[in-house]
């Protein structure tokens, strides 16, 4: 039995604050026009900004747009589509010939969110990326090559029998992304975008990185594909993961560190500096976003590849239990895991989609509308429009902003958002360690308490899926075993 559908919440968008960057690199509110998504400028880099969407949207019109574009029709999707050889089934968004049919890419964002705020020098790249992306995902040879790099894909979906018994309610399933190389849940996006970059003729990749597993996997794949790799990390994140950073370098990556104007060496600084690096080297360097953020079409490209994760769950639940889950749960930082896991279930409102933010980095819970790092989205701001520093024990969740598409789904009422403290995350880590023998990432550990409470609430006969990422050195260092 499926849970009852919930009504869409009717709420106005939060007050919009247009965020601009100054020469000093600090952000300030500007009532008339959104400015650069980059933190500061480099004198040798182009700084002219263009936007292909009107940057000013009133709360009334934005709310109307969201209401008309929110997902929610009940759609019964096929669990699998047979492959040509009849042996290995393609996951449901793949056609019988192996091609992917993604939704149209639009440059007006997601409801009131998204759009494209970027230096003029990379507008050509963003336009070219759209064309190459649409061509690639319709080309069977692209997916044939994609499959050769999948290694451990698809990852297992398994019942967590011990914590299911502890909760005393719904069956808890674990989507074991920790079984990927380096425990990264972003493997599909990394492989897909590296193949795109190579098709477009780029020779160097730059990516942002918080937890080192993303940087390590990217460095390893770049080595396999013959691409140079540059990894931008927050200085504090790099310092706390020295052994993993050394491994990145051994895999051939050049690792650079960054701090925000306020001195934070976190993911926000890494994203900003990776954007800056790509602008300054736009002729040779492809920016591989770690999350579904940035100017269009980057969030759509990221989400399309990440959605293969959720499609695997659709197929695996059908094969193992003959049904769809009643709820899917994941931790939320920039939103890469959430958009990937949630997307295939978006149209079925009887399936609850629950994201868990770090309490000290809750952009979806406490954020206001603004423009940052190339996109209009929710972000933590003070009364003057300055970007507030975030805090989380998990580097992947320690971010002041979130992807625009996930912000749109949240405002539609389609995605439920909860928060968890550092203490909750450590308790979640220990729960997975002691009861399931799994060393989960500190990001996914934030969602363990939510899953236990939800399983108890739903009761027996229901099914809940939790996304589990791999542990990293910083996680082991923070836990008293």
LUMNU-141191 format. One record per residue (C-alpha): residue number from 0; chain; y, z, x; residue in one letter. Coordinates in steps of 0.001 Angstrom, whole numbers, plus 500000, padded with zeros to 6 digits. Last residue first. Layout:
REM residues N
> k c c2 c3 c1 r
> NUM A Y Z X A
...
//
This chain:
REM residues 481
> k c c2 c3 c1 r
> 480 A 504064 517985 534791 X
> 479 A 507764 518831 534848 X
> 478 A 509383 515516 533999 X
> 477 A 512554 514051 535482 X
> 476 A 511036 512590 538647 X
> 475 A 508302 510813 536718 X
> 474 A 510902 509086 534566 X
> 473 A 513095 508121 537514 X
> 472 A 510078 506553 539187 X
> 471 A 509298 504291 536251 X
> 470 A 507046 504478 533218 X
> 469 A 506100 501372 531282 X
> 468 A 507250 500585 527760 X
> 467 A 505644 501629 524479 X
> 466 A 506725 500011 521189 X
> 465 A 505597 502153 518248 X
> 464 A 503824 500720 515191 X
> 463 A 503351 502733 511973 X
> 462 A 500548 502193 509459 X
> 461 A 499999 503767 506036 X
> 460 A 496746 504979 504497 X
> 459 A 497499 508638 505124 X
> 458 A 501089 509883 504715 X
> 457 A 504466 508194 504968 X
> 456 A 506360 511391 505839 X
> 455 A 503815 512619 508402 X
> 454 A 503815 509226 510089 X
> 453 A 507622 509224 510057 X
> 452 A 507872 512639 511705 X
> 451 A 505452 511615 514467 X
> 450 A 507197 508268 514940 X
> 449 A 510643 509875 515158 X
> 448 A 509342 512379 517712 X
> 447 A 507998 509531 519854 X
> 446 A 511157 507382 519768 X
> 445 A 512963 508765 522826 X
> 444 A 509745 508345 524828 X
> 443 A 510275 504576 524502 X
> 442 A 513255 504804 526855 X
> 441 A 511692 507398 529142 X
> 440 A 508903 504925 529845 X
> 439 A 505435 506012 528814 X
> 438 A 502866 507590 531111 X
> 437 A 499853 507329 528803 X
> 436 A 496940 509783 528678 X
> 435 A 497107 509835 524885 X
> 434 A 497571 513541 524080 X
> 433 A 499008 515050 527268 X
> 432 A 500983 512080 528588 X
> 431 A 502178 510753 525234 X
> 430 A 503318 514215 524155 X
> 429 A 504833 514905 527584 X
> 428 A 506983 511764 527381 X
> 427 A 508035 512618 523832 X
> 426 A 509078 516123 524893 X
> 425 A 511116 514582 527717 X
> 424 A 512726 512178 525252 X
> 423 A 513555 514944 522776 X
> 422 A 515169 516946 525590 X
> 421 A 517287 513931 526537 X
> 420 A 518449 513797 522926 X
> 419 A 517256 511467 520185 X
> 418 A 519197 509383 517673 X
> 417 A 518273 507570 514472 X
> 416 A 519073 504085 513206 X
> 415 A 517600 502304 510200 X
> 414 A 517605 498507 510275 X
> 413 A 518074 496370 507163 X
> 412 A 521184 498190 505986 X
> 411 A 523225 495035 506466 X
> 410 A 525378 496955 508929 X
> 409 A 522284 497658 511025 X
> 408 A 521183 494027 510959 X
> 407 A 524644 492975 512157 X
> 406 A 524654 495515 514995 X
> 405 A 521221 494201 516002 X
> 404 A 522642 490688 516153 X
> 403 A 525653 491766 518202 X
> 402 A 523675 493447 521021 X
> 401 A 524680 497026 521800 X
> 400 A 527473 498845 523634 X
> 399 A 528148 501962 525704 X
> 398 A 524887 501778 527673 X
> 397 A 522522 504410 529053 X
> 396 A 519449 503332 527089 X
> 395 A 517777 501397 529925 X
> 394 A 518719 504077 532480 X
> 393 A 516839 506738 530469 X
> 392 A 518232 510280 530907 X
> 391 A 521100 509085 528758 X
> 390 A 524880 509217 528939 X
> 389 A 527643 506870 527854 X
> 388 A 531189 506482 529106 X
> 387 A 533752 505667 526459 X
> 386 A 535396 502258 526543 X
> 385 A 539139 502627 526017 X
> 384 A 540375 501586 522569 X
> 383 A 543086 504227 522457 X
> 382 A 541215 506469 520007 X
> 381 A 538136 506477 522233 X
> 380 A 535517 503766 522217 X
> 379 A 531718 503495 522125 X
> 378 A 530760 499933 521300 X
> 377 A 529873 497775 518309 X
> 376 A 530010 493997 518723 X
> 375 A 532241 491032 519483 X
> 374 A 530809 489254 522512 X
> 373 A 531668 488125 526023 X
> 372 A 531220 491365 527944 X
> 371 A 533179 493446 525444 X
> 370 A 535039 492706 522235 X
> 369 A 535493 495454 519663 X
> 368 A 534046 497028 516541 X
> 367 A 533477 500762 516627 X
> 366 A 530490 502747 517858 X
> 365 A 529164 506092 516648 X
> 364 A 525722 505314 515249 X
> 363 A 525128 501793 516564 X
> 362 A 526753 502643 519908 X
> 361 A 524694 505821 520334 X
> 360 A 524784 506400 524086 X
> 359 A 524762 510204 524346 X
> 358 A 522297 510664 521495 X
> 357 A 519987 508035 522983 X
> 356 A 519262 505531 520249 X
> 355 A 516162 505261 518060 X
> 354 A 515615 502078 516062 X
> 353 A 513696 501962 512794 X
> 352 A 512565 498891 510879 X
> 351 A 510867 499805 507598 X
> 350 A 508575 497175 506123 X
> 349 A 509018 496722 502367 X
> 348 A 512124 494713 503120 X
> 347 A 510095 491753 504327 X
> 346 A 512603 489276 505758 X
> 345 A 513092 491079 509060 X
> 344 A 509438 491531 509978 X
> 343 A 509277 488730 512574 X
> 342 A 512645 489846 514053 X
> 341 A 511930 493571 514419 X
> 340 A 509909 493687 517653 X
> 339 A 512015 491217 519612 X
> 338 A 515367 492362 518249 X
> 337 A 514404 495982 518958 X
> 336 A 512984 495496 522441 X
> 335 A 516071 493636 523633 X
> 334 A 518495 495987 521856 X
> 333 A 521143 496923 524426 X
> 332 A 519620 500401 524336 X
> 331 A 517379 501009 521344 X
> 330 A 514032 502837 521248 X
> 329 A 511383 501308 519036 X
> 328 A 509791 501805 515639 X
> 327 A 507878 499565 513246 X
> 326 A 507091 500644 509694 X
> 325 A 504600 499840 506934 X
> 324 A 502597 497631 509273 X
> 323 A 501230 494301 508022 X
> 322 A 497694 494075 506768 X
> 321 A 494111 493186 507619 X
> 320 A 493719 496193 509917 X
> 319 A 492731 494837 513329 X
> 318 A 493186 491075 512923 X
> 317 A 496242 491288 510683 X
> 316 A 497759 494012 512853 X
> 315 A 497172 491856 515947 X
> 314 A 498738 488752 514426 X
> 313 A 501932 490432 513236 X
> 312 A 502110 492530 516436 X
> 311 A 501965 489372 518552 X
> 310 A 504819 487995 516481 X
> 309 A 506871 491058 517348 X
> 308 A 506540 490380 521071 X
> 307 A 507143 486643 520626 X
> 306 A 510493 487758 519242 X
> 305 A 511616 488422 522835 X
> 304 A 511770 484693 523541 X
> 303 A 513961 483981 520527 X
> 302 A 515976 487183 520986 X
> 301 A 517064 486275 524498 X
> 300 A 518100 482746 523531 X
> 299 A 519966 484046 520485 X
> 298 A 521842 486710 522464 X
> 297 A 522787 484139 525156 X
> 296 A 524069 481462 522737 X
> 295 A 526649 482883 522358 X
> 294 A 528605 485258 524588 X
> 293 A 526983 488406 526000 X
> 292 A 524252 490683 524696 X
> 291 A 520594 490336 523731 X
> 290 A 519389 492299 526791 X
> 289 A 518521 491702 530440 X
> 288 A 520713 488623 530498 X
> 287 A 519528 485985 532967 X
> 286 A 522723 484517 534379 X
> 285 A 522060 481145 536004 X
> 284 A 523708 480461 539354 X
> 283 A 524430 477156 541116 X
> 282 A 527607 475748 539549 X
> 281 A 528683 479023 537914 X
> 280 A 529026 480961 541154 X
> 279 A 532210 482932 540418 X
> 278 A 531426 483129 536706 X
> 277 A 527824 484178 537393 X
> 276 A 528981 486964 539707 X
> 275 A 531466 488241 537130 X
> 274 A 528817 488339 534432 X
> 273 A 526481 490187 536806 X
> 272 A 529349 492572 537579 X
> 271 A 529892 493413 533925 X
> 270 A 526176 493767 533200 X
> 269 A 525630 496092 536187 X
> 268 A 528644 498248 535331 X
> 267 A 527361 498745 531784 X
> 266 A 523891 499506 533149 X
> 265 A 525089 502594 535012 X
> 264 A 527063 503550 538122 X
> 263 A 529844 505371 536322 X
> 262 A 533067 505681 538335 X
> 261 A 535645 505382 535560 X
> 260 A 536396 501795 536609 X
> 259 A 532668 501048 536167 X
> 258 A 530388 501063 539204 X
> 257 A 528337 498373 540920 X
> 256 A 525318 497760 543123 X
> 255 A 523912 494579 544658 X
> 254 A 520224 493833 545266 X
> 253 A 519208 490531 546889 X
> 252 A 515697 489791 545712 X
> 251 A 512883 488565 547957 X
> 250 A 509900 490535 546651 X
> 249 A 510449 493023 549488 X
> 248 A 513981 493502 548174 X
> 247 A 512685 494335 544720 X
> 246 A 510178 496755 546277 X
> 245 A 513008 498521 548109 X
> 244 A 514818 498886 544786 X
> 243 A 511675 500474 543343 X
> 242 A 511564 502995 546186 X
> 241 A 515262 503803 545814 X
> 240 A 515140 504462 542079 X
> 239 A 517739 507247 541685 X
> 238 A 520170 505509 544051 X
> 237 A 519843 502211 542201 X
> 236 A 520576 503828 538845 X
> 235 A 523612 505633 540271 X
> 234 A 525006 502428 541784 X
> 233 A 524537 500464 538569 X
> 232 A 522309 497533 539361 X
> 231 A 522923 493817 539879 X
> 230 A 519851 491822 540937 X
> 229 A 520206 488493 542767 X
> 228 A 517182 486185 542892 X
> 227 A 516729 482839 544631 X
> 226 A 514313 480578 542762 X
> 225 A 510991 479174 544002 X
> 224 A 509112 479741 540749 X
> 223 A 506704 482377 542073 X
> 222 A 509469 484184 543954 X
> 221 A 511660 484109 540852 X
> 220 A 508768 485639 538896 X
> 219 A 508435 488543 541335 X
> 218 A 512183 489185 541411 X
> 217 A 512381 489159 537610 X
> 216 A 509445 491582 537330 X
> 215 A 510999 493915 539886 X
> 214 A 514434 493783 538288 X
> 213 A 513075 494607 534841 X
> 212 A 510862 497425 536199 X
> 211 A 513880 498896 537997 X
> 210 A 515259 500664 534931 X
> 209 A 518879 499527 534703 X
> 208 A 519063 495864 535735 X
> 207 A 521471 492984 535351 X
> 206 A 520343 489504 536339 X
> 205 A 521439 486746 538687 X
> 204 A 519235 483712 539204 X
> 203 A 519741 481029 541848 X
> 202 A 518629 477400 542127 X
> 201 A 519857 476034 538812 X
> 200 A 518698 472547 537837 X
> 199 A 518706 472913 534057 X
> 198 A 514908 472782 533960 X
> 197 A 514810 475628 536495 X
> 196 A 517133 477729 534372 X
> 195 A 515064 477085 531259 X
> 194 A 511861 478139 533049 X
> 193 A 513633 481278 534246 X
> 192 A 514813 481903 530687 X
> 191 A 511330 481777 529204 X
> 190 A 509713 483901 531910 X
> 189 A 512348 486635 531701 X
> 188 A 512381 486637 527901 X
> 187 A 508612 486969 527682 X
> 186 A 508496 489723 530328 X
> 185 A 511160 491896 528678 X
> 184 A 508819 494783 527803 X
> 183 A 508532 495557 531521 X
> 182 A 505653 497752 532697 X
> 181 A 505723 496363 536262 X
> 180 A 503372 493556 535177 X
> 179 A 502737 494119 531489 X
> 178 A 500433 496963 530425 X
> 177 A 503435 499208 529674 X
> 176 A 504098 496810 526816 X
> 175 A 501296 498601 524976 X
> 174 A 502182 498198 521299 X
> 173 A 500954 501600 520132 X
> 172 A 499636 502127 516604 X
> 171 A 500103 505343 514632 X
> 170 A 497974 505764 511503 X
> 169 A 499943 507496 508766 X
> 168 A 499634 511228 508143 X
> 167 A 498488 514312 510022 X
> 166 A 501026 514031 512831 X
> 165 A 498640 515623 515324 X
> 164 A 495756 513433 514173 X
> 163 A 497872 510317 514709 X
> 162 A 498950 511802 518049 X
> 161 A 495308 511931 519114 X
> 160 A 494175 508604 517655 X
> 159 A 496896 506405 519112 X
> 158 A 495517 503182 517642 X
> 157 A 495841 500122 519855 X
> 156 A 497920 496969 520157 X
> 155 A 497229 495389 523526 X
> 154 A 499632 493090 525397 X
> 153 A 499501 489367 524732 X
> 152 A 500064 488546 527478 X
> 151 A 498721 490034 530716 X
> 150 A 499341 486932 532877 X
> 149 A 501946 485018 530858 X
> 148 A 502969 482605 533594 X
> 147 A 500639 479737 532663 X
> 146 A 501633 480147 529019 X
> 145 A 505244 479155 529710 X
> 144 A 504044 475922 531328 X
> 143 A 502175 474973 528170 X
> 142 A 505139 476172 526138 X
> 141 A 507502 473820 527970 X
> 140 A 504979 470970 527764 X
> 139 A 504921 471314 523982 X
> 138 A 508676 470501 523827 X
> 137 A 510574 471816 520802 X
> 136 A 511493 475056 522588 X
> 135 A 512798 473030 525519 X
> 134 A 515077 470708 523555 X
> 133 A 516834 473512 521669 X
> 132 A 517234 475468 524902 X
> 131 A 518546 472515 526883 X
> 130 A 521199 471801 524243 X
> 129 A 522312 475411 523890 X
> 128 A 522331 475888 527656 X
> 127 A 524613 472866 528032 X
> 126 A 527159 474448 525697 X
> 125 A 526975 477769 527541 X
> 124 A 527273 475992 530905 X
> 123 A 530283 473979 529760 X
> 122 A 531934 477162 528494 X
> 121 A 531374 478665 531956 X
> 120 A 534689 477655 533579 X
> 119 A 536657 478448 530430 X
> 118 A 536049 482146 530937 X
> 117 A 534151 483700 528025 X
> 116 A 534576 485109 524552 X
> 115 A 531871 483482 522434 X
> 114 A 530962 484701 518971 X
> 113 A 528872 487803 518217 X
> 112 A 529633 490012 515251 X
> 111 A 531249 489817 511818 X
> 110 A 528158 488248 510265 X
> 109 A 526054 487267 513250 X
> 108 A 528122 485089 515529 X
> 107 A 530284 482095 514782 X
> 106 A 528675 480021 517531 X
> 105 A 525560 479098 515604 X
> 104 A 522075 478457 516957 X
> 103 A 519742 477210 514254 X
> 102 A 516617 479329 513709 X
> 101 A 513833 478744 516231 X
> 100 A 511049 476210 515695 X
> 99 A 508591 476773 518519 X
> 98 A 506226 474041 519576 X
> 97 A 502507 474542 520202 X
> 96 A 501254 471542 518250 X
> 95 A 500072 473760 515398 X
> 94 A 503531 475324 515141 X
> 93 A 504409 478546 516898 X
> 92 A 506229 481199 514885 X
> 91 A 502910 482652 513736 X
> 90 A 501209 483350 517015 X
> 89 A 498974 480582 518194 X
> 88 A 495305 481162 517627 X
> 87 A 492867 480641 520517 X
> 86 A 489716 478772 519570 X
> 85 A 490524 475933 517188 X
> 84 A 491293 473497 519990 X
> 83 A 494588 472464 518413 X
> 82 A 495632 476026 517717 X
> 81 A 495214 477740 514388 X
> 80 A 498336 479230 512749 X
> 79 A 498248 482968 512373 X
> 78 A 499431 485745 510064 X
> 77 A 501136 483438 507607 X
> 76 A 504507 484702 506390 X
> 75 A 505083 486276 502974 X
> 74 A 508821 486242 502402 X
> 73 A 510645 488930 500476 X
> 72 A 514296 488039 500737 X
> 71 A 516172 490566 502838 X
> 70 A 518199 489097 505626 X
> 69 A 521942 489630 505412 X
> 68 A 524107 486510 505326 X
> 67 A 525956 486940 502036 X
> 66 A 526512 490667 502445 X
> 65 A 527610 490204 506044 X
> 64 A 530133 487538 505156 X
> 63 A 531592 489704 502399 X
> 62 A 531896 492627 504800 X
> 61 A 533676 490460 507330 X
> 60 A 536050 489131 504693 X
> 59 A 537021 492630 503625 X
> 58 A 537214 494139 507111 X
> 57 A 539481 491343 508248 X
> 56 A 538277 488965 510912 X
> 55 A 540454 488032 513870 X
> 54 A 538750 486328 516779 X
> 53 A 538602 482914 515166 X
> 52 A 535593 481253 516720 X
> 51 A 535308 478849 519636 X
> 50 A 536858 481319 522036 X
> 49 A 538613 480512 525280 X
> 48 A 539515 482580 528289 X
> 47 A 541305 481503 531427 X
> 46 A 540212 483751 534312 X
> 45 A 538749 481408 536901 X
> 44 A 537476 483310 539935 X
> 43 A 539170 483532 543326 X
> 42 A 541412 486409 542283 X
> 41 A 538554 488490 540948 X
> 40 A 539201 489944 537532 X
> 39 A 538770 493224 535704 X
> 38 A 535856 494386 533611 X
> 37 A 534813 491129 532009 X
> 36 A 534869 490469 528281 X
> 35 A 538374 489071 528687 X
> 34 A 540806 489267 525801 X
> 33 A 540648 489897 522099 X
> 32 A 543933 489006 520383 X
> 31 A 546494 490698 518189 X
> 30 A 546134 494471 518114 X
> 29 A 545270 494952 521786 X
> 28 A 543427 498142 522691 X
> 27 A 542983 498769 526381 X
> 26 A 540198 498315 528880 X
> 25 A 540423 499192 532534 X
> 24 A 539708 496668 535311 X
> 23 A 542988 497124 537098 X
> 22 A 543963 493571 536233 X
> 21 A 543554 494410 532589 X
> 20 A 540608 493935 530332 X
> 19 A 540907 493592 526586 X
> 18 A 539278 495301 523666 X
> 17 A 540128 494318 520123 X
> 16 A 539591 497375 517971 X
> 15 A 538061 496693 514605 X
> 14 A 537833 499498 512065 X
> 13 A 534220 500008 511096 X
> 12 A 532737 497462 508711 X
> 11 A 532760 498384 505072 X
> 10 A 529674 499874 503500 X
> 9 A 527213 498861 500858 X
> 8 A 523789 499985 502009 X
> 7 A 521104 497516 501139 X
> 6 A 518583 499100 498835 X
> 5 A 515239 500240 500128 X
> 4 A 511943 498585 499403 X
> 3 A 509090 500868 498393 X
> 2 A 506408 501525 500983 X
> 1 A 503483 499179 501216 X
> 0 A 500000 500000 500000 X
//
